Structures are given as C-alpha cells and as structure tokens.
C-alpha cells in the first residue's frame, strides 16, 4: 500500500468521523436556530465572498493558528509534558472564535479537539506539510458541506 493511498484513506476516515460527531449533535435535537448571523445578510456580502471566506480563507487561517502554531508551541515548550493540555487549549480557542451560540461553541470545541488530534496523528505519520495540508482540506470540505446542508446558512446562500 502506497503512502499516498494511506494518506488519502486516513483523511477520508477523519472526515467521516467529524461528520459522525456532527450527526450526533443533530440527533440530540440541539439545533442551530439560536445562531445569530448579524451582518451576514445576502445583500451586504456577496455569496461568493462568504463561500470563499468560509471554505478557503478561514480554514487556512484557523489551521495555521489553532493546529500548526499551537502544536509547534507545545512541541517547543511542553516537550517533556503531556501534550493533552495544549489539545484542550487549542480546542477552547478554536471554539471561542465560533461564538454564534453556546451550542455552536460546544460543537466547535469538539471539532477543535478532533482537528488538533488529527493534526497530531497526521504529523507523526506523514510529517508537518502533509498534516497541515490534510487538515486544511478536511476543514475546507467540512465547511463547504456545512454551507451546503445547514439551514442556518440558507438565507446566505440563496
């Protein structure tokens, strides 16, 4: 089995797990109705700009700050300590940047934990560049599908 095949197989598995977490949150009947999207009216910001920001720019910036940089800091300063602390700090900061509602923050925290964990696993198995690229791809695909499926964003995309 080639390394490239294993890499893409791993990415697909991680993406599937993230969607399972999303499905669990929806199954417990906590909806995103309370999410406030003030300032995101379709006449204020063009649809293509919102999609570009949500699918490319935000995942790139978030992957850099909340996975790459946090992991680098953990590597440098917590070399002998358990890195689980930095995983929770990373997930907490990631959640704070997604403050649309308490529920969405809880969901973002769970996603942030998965993202930093996946970054860690990908980095160990494939190296930093593949970890960054892989997590960026997973995050971007997830946001793209979320934009397409989530009724909260319906008024933005229509």
For each residue, the residues with C-beta under 8 A, 3 or more apart:
1: 5 6
2: 5 6
3: 6 7 126
4: 7 8
5: 1 2 8 9
6: 1 2 3 9 10 125
7: 3 4 10 11 126 130 134
8: 4 5 11 12
9: 5 6 12 13
10: 6 7 13 14 121 122 125 134
11: 7 8 14 15 134 137 138
12: 8 9 15 16
13: 9 10 16 17
14: 10 11 17 18 114 118 134 138
15: 11 12 18 19 138 141 142
16: 12 13 19 20
17: 13 14 20 21 114
18: 14 15 21 22 111 114 138 142
19: 15 16 22 23 142 145
20: 16 17 23 24
21: 17 18 24 25 107 110 111 114
22: 18 19 25 26 107 146
23: 19 20 26 27
24: 20 21 27 28
25: 21 22 28 30 103 106 107 110
26: 22 23 29 30 31
27: 23 24
28: 24 25
29: 26
30: 25 26 103
31: 26 103
32: 35 100 101 103 104 150 151 152
33: 152
34: 101 103
35: 32 100 101 104 152
36: 100 101
37: 40 100 152 153 155 156
38:
39: 44 45
40: 37 44 45 50 156
41: 44 45 155
42: 45 47 155 156 158
43:
44: 39 40 41
45: 39 40 41 42 49 50
46: 49 50
47: 42 50 51 156 157
48: 51 52
49: 45 46 52 53
50: 40 45 46 47 53 54 147 156 157
51: 47 48 54 55 144 147 157
52: 48 49 55 56 57
53: 49 50 56 57 58
54: 50 51 57 58 143 144 147
55: 51 52 58 59 140 143 144 147
56: 52 53 59 60 140
57: 52 53 54 60 61
58: 53 54 55 61 62 143
59: 55 56 62 63 136 139 140 143
60: 56 57 63 64 136
61: 57 58 64 65
62: 58 59 65 66 67 94 97 139
63: 59 60 66 67 68 115 119 132 135 136 139
64: 60 61 67 68 69 132
65: 61 62 68 69 70 93
66: 62 63 69 70 90 93 94 112 115 116
67: 62 63 64 70 71 90 115 116 119 131 132 135
68: 63 64 65 71 72 119 128 131 132
69: 64 65 66 72 73
70: 65 66 67 73 74 86 89 90 93 116
71: 67 68 74 75 86 90 116 119 120 123
72: 68 69 75 76
73: 69 70 76 77 78 86
74: 70 71 77 78 83 86
75: 71 72 78 79
76: 72 73 79
77: 73 74
78: 73 74 75 81 82 83 85 86
79: 75 76
80:
81: 78 85
82: 78 85
83: 74 78 86 87 120
84: 87 88
85: 78 81 82 88 89
86: 70 71 73 74 78 83 89 90 116
87: 83 84 90 91 113 116 117 120
88: 84 85 91 92 113
89: 70 85 86 92 93
90: 66 67 70 71 86 87 93 94 112 115 116
91: 87 88 94 95 109 110 111 112 113 115 116
92: 88 89 95 96 109 112
93: 65 66 70 89 90 96 97 112
94: 62 66 90 91 97 98 108 109 111 112 115
95: 91 92 98 99 105 106 108 109 112
96: 92 93 99 105
97: 62 93 94 108
98: 94 95 104 105 107 108
99: 95 96 104 105
100: 32 35 36 37 104 105
101: 32 34 35 36 104 105
102: 105 106
103: 25 30 31 32 34 106 107
104: 32 35 98 99 100 101 107 108
105: 95 96 98 99 100 101 102 108 109
106: 25 95 102 103 109 110
107: 21 22 25 98 103 104 110 111
108: 94 95 97 98 104 105 111 112
109: 91 92 94 95 105 106 112 113
110: 21 25 91 106 107 113 114
111: 18 21 91 94 107 108 114 115 142
112: 66 90 91 92 93 94 95 108 109 115 116
113: 87 88 91 109 110 116 117
114: 14 17 18 21 110 111 117 118
115: 63 66 67 90 91 94 111 112 118 119 135 138 139
116: 66 67 70 71 86 87 90 91 112 113 119 120
117: 87 113 114 120 121
118: 14 114 115 121 122 134 135 138
119: 63 67 68 71 115 116 122 123 131 132 135
120: 71 83 87 116 117 123 124 131
121: 10 117 118 124 125
122: 10 118 119 125 126 130 131 134 135
123: 71 119 120 126 127 128 130 131
124: 120 121
125: 6 10 121 122
126: 3 7 122 123 130 131 134
127: 123 130 131
128: 68 123 131 132
129: 132 133
130: 7 122 123 126 127 133 134
131: 67 68 119 120 122 123 126 127 128 134 135
132: 63 64 67 68 119 128 129 135 136
133: 129 130 136 137
134: 7 10 11 14 118 122 126 130 131 137 138
135: 63 67 115 118 119 122 131 132 138 139
136: 59 60 63 132 133 139 140
137: 11 133 134 140 141
138: 11 14 15 18 115 118 134 135 141 142
139: 59 62 63 115 135 136 142 143
140: 55 56 59 136 137 143 144
141: 15 137 138 144 145
142: 15 18 19 111 138 139 145 146
143: 54 55 58 59 139 140 146 147
144: 51 54 55 140 141 147 148
145: 19 141 142 148 149
146: 22 142 143 149 150 153
147: 50 51 54 55 143 144 150 153 156 157
148: 144 145 157
149: 145 146
150: 32 146 147 153 154
151: 32 154
152: 32 33 35 37
153: 37 146 147 150 156 157
154: 150 151 157 158
155: 37 41 42 158
156: 37 40 42 47 50 147 153
157: 47 50 51 147 148 153 154
158: 42 154 155
